[in-house]
């Protein structure tokens, strides 16, 4: 989950960008920057290094993107670098993605299960979530053997836990709460 700082920057950028036709390009470029930083620790260290001037940090990121960037990206990156907030760039990209999804009526969710789910069940879960949330659900699946069985659905801060592991834990809590006379 993005931090409050990252969310503030992402919201400000989105407000500036949402009327521009290049929101998708901006999202794509921010996502690419986040992936590069996450994949290359030395790049992450370089962009947070206070000895590297902010314009040089921006130039490096721009070169890594192939030179052509959204008109809003370069001044935004410069502002972030000048304020010493470059370590938040991956989180800002995630928060910007959340803003775009919210604006377009989409919600990202992850369904976790002990074993891979059949496609028809994944589609059924997606339809149920879309009806419940009133949004288009972008659904990912994840295998989590520790769940033993059942499903967990993670949507942002919310978790719908129908796993066997959770049911056993609930039963244990109820049994411990029972007073024996």
C-alpha positions as a printed Julia matrix, in Angstrom:
181×3 Matrix{Float64}:
   0.0     0.0     0.0
   1.4     3.39   -0.93
   2.34    5.76    1.89
   0.5     9.02    2.55
   3.4    10.95    1.01
   3.29    8.88   -2.19
  -0.5     9.18   -2.35
  -0.36   13.0    -2.06
   2.14   13.25   -4.92
   0.16   10.79   -7.05
  -3.13   12.63   -6.46
  -1.56   15.97   -7.39
  -0.06   14.5   -10.55
  -3.35   12.83  -11.46
  -5.29   16.06  -10.99
  -2.86   17.75  -13.39
  -2.92   14.87  -15.85
  -6.53   13.72  -15.94
  -7.57   16.35  -18.47
  -4.54   15.57  -20.63
  -4.95   12.89  -23.27
  -1.71   11.22  -22.19
  -2.75    9.79  -18.8
  -2.1     6.27  -20.11
   1.36    7.26  -21.36
   2.16    8.87  -18.01
   0.94    5.76  -16.17
   3.03    3.54  -18.43
   6.17    5.64  -17.86
   5.72    5.85  -14.09
   5.18    2.09  -13.99
   8.36    1.54  -16.03
  10.34    3.75  -13.64
   8.99    1.83  -10.63
   9.87   -1.5   -12.24
  13.39   -0.33  -13.04
  13.97    0.93   -9.51
  12.61   -2.26   -7.97
  14.63   -4.48  -10.31
  17.94   -2.63   -9.99
  19.07   -1.81   -6.45
  21.95    0.32   -7.76
  19.49    2.56   -9.61
  17.47    2.94   -6.41
  20.61    3.92   -4.53
  21.61    6.39   -7.23
  18.3     8.25   -7.29
  18.22    8.66   -3.51
  21.86    9.73   -3.32
  21.93   13.38   -2.13
  25.26   13.92   -3.93
  23.56   13.45   -7.33
  21.89   16.66   -8.5
  18.12   16.47   -9.09
  18.39   17.41  -12.81
  20.91   14.6   -13.29
  18.58   12.11  -11.57
  15.79   13.15  -13.93
  18.09   12.89  -16.96
  19.09    9.35  -15.96
  15.47    8.27  -15.56
  14.54    9.93  -18.84
  17.39    8.11  -20.67
  16.24    4.81  -19.2
  12.77    5.49  -20.61
  14.23    6.01  -24.06
  14.29    9.81  -24.0
  10.69   10.62  -24.95
   8.48   11.26  -21.93
   5.07   12.65  -21.21
   5.19   16.49  -20.98
   4.13   16.27  -17.32
   6.62   13.61  -16.29
   9.91   15.52  -16.46
   8.8    18.53  -14.36
   7.11   16.17  -11.91
  10.25   14.05  -11.52
  12.34   17.19  -11.05
  10.0    18.45   -8.32
  10.11   15.08   -6.55
  13.92   14.96   -6.8
  14.34   18.56   -5.6
  12.24   17.8    -2.55
  14.31   14.72   -1.76
  11.41   12.32   -2.29
  12.81   10.09   -5.05
  12.73    7.04   -2.77
   8.93    7.27   -3.02
   8.82    6.97   -6.84
   7.76    3.28   -6.89
   5.01    4.0    -4.36
   3.96    7.11   -6.29
   3.6     4.96   -9.41
   1.41    2.5    -7.49
  -0.71    5.3    -6.04
  -1.05    6.94   -9.48
  -2.24    3.6   -10.85
  -4.82    3.49   -8.02
  -6.0     7.01   -8.97
  -6.4     6.05  -12.64
  -8.29    2.89  -11.65
 -10.58    4.82   -9.3
 -11.31    7.42  -11.98
 -12.16    4.69  -14.48
 -14.31    2.68  -12.07
 -11.83   -0.16  -11.68
 -10.66   -1.97   -8.59
  -7.67   -4.3    -8.36
  -8.16   -7.46   -6.33
  -6.15  -10.59   -5.63
  -7.71  -13.98   -5.0
  -5.46  -16.23   -2.94
  -6.01  -19.98   -2.77
  -4.08  -23.06   -1.67
  -4.05  -24.43   -5.22
  -4.5   -22.85   -8.66
  -8.15  -22.08   -9.35
 -10.05  -23.26  -12.4
 -10.76  -20.43  -14.85
 -14.56  -20.74  -14.47
 -14.24  -20.19  -10.7
 -12.02  -17.14  -11.24
 -14.66  -15.7   -13.61
 -17.42  -16.42  -11.06
 -15.46  -14.68   -8.29
 -14.84  -11.68  -10.59
 -18.55  -11.37  -11.42
 -19.53  -11.61   -7.75
 -16.99   -8.94   -6.77
 -18.1    -6.65   -9.62
 -21.72   -6.96   -8.49
 -20.76   -6.34   -4.85
 -18.39   -3.42   -5.5
 -20.16   -1.84   -8.48
 -16.85   -1.57  -10.33
 -14.87   -3.4   -12.96
 -12.6    -5.8   -11.1
  -9.04   -6.36  -12.29
  -8.45   -9.76  -10.75
  -5.15  -11.51  -10.12
  -4.77  -14.98   -8.68
  -2.1   -16.11   -6.27
  -1.29  -19.53   -4.89
  -0.78  -19.58   -1.12
  -0.4   -23.19    0.16
  -0.5   -22.02    3.79
  -4.25  -21.34    3.38
  -4.93  -25.12    3.28
  -8.16  -24.51    1.34
 -10.83  -21.92    0.68
 -10.15  -18.41   -0.65
  -8.92  -15.02    0.45
  -9.8   -11.93   -1.55
  -7.59   -8.88   -1.03
  -8.85   -5.49   -2.28
  -6.68   -2.63   -1.09
  -6.88   -2.58    2.71
  -9.78   -5.04    2.81
  -9.5    -8.8     3.08
 -12.39  -11.2     2.68
 -11.06  -14.34    4.34
 -12.89  -17.57    3.58
  -9.82  -19.75    4.01
  -9.87  -22.96    6.02
  -6.97  -21.54    8.02
  -9.19  -18.62    9.13
 -12.14  -20.91    9.88
  -9.92  -23.08   12.12
  -8.63  -19.95   13.86
 -12.21  -18.72   14.44
 -13.18  -22.11   15.86
 -10.13  -22.08   18.17
 -11.06  -18.58   19.42
 -14.67  -19.63   20.09
 -13.56  -22.76   21.95
 -11.13  -20.74   24.08
 -13.92  -18.28   24.91
 -16.26  -21.0    26.21
 -16.33  -21.23   29.99
 -16.47  -24.69   31.41
 -18.3   -24.96   34.7
